[in-house]
Amino acid sequence: MSGRPAPGPTLAAVNDEYLWITCPECGARAGLLSPPPDAAAIPPGSVLSYRCPDCMERFDFVFGDEPVTD
């Protein structure tokens, strides 16, 4: 993935679900590389990085951005 990081979870939707995403490449479960100690402490605009254990791709998402819809 290159360029601007893709939009990630919004602050209003934060719960334990932000620790995992579905890999956009292969559909496996990708985990957050560095989980913060407290989700409430993640400021909007922070970059959350995920790694997929199956395809080994890394994905960076901007926390607090609205999802892009097609």
Buried (B, 14 or more C-beta within 10 A) or exposed (E): EEEEBBBBBBBEEBEEEBBEBEBBBEEEEBEBEEEBEEBEEBEEEEEBBBBBEEEEBEBBBBBBBEEEEE
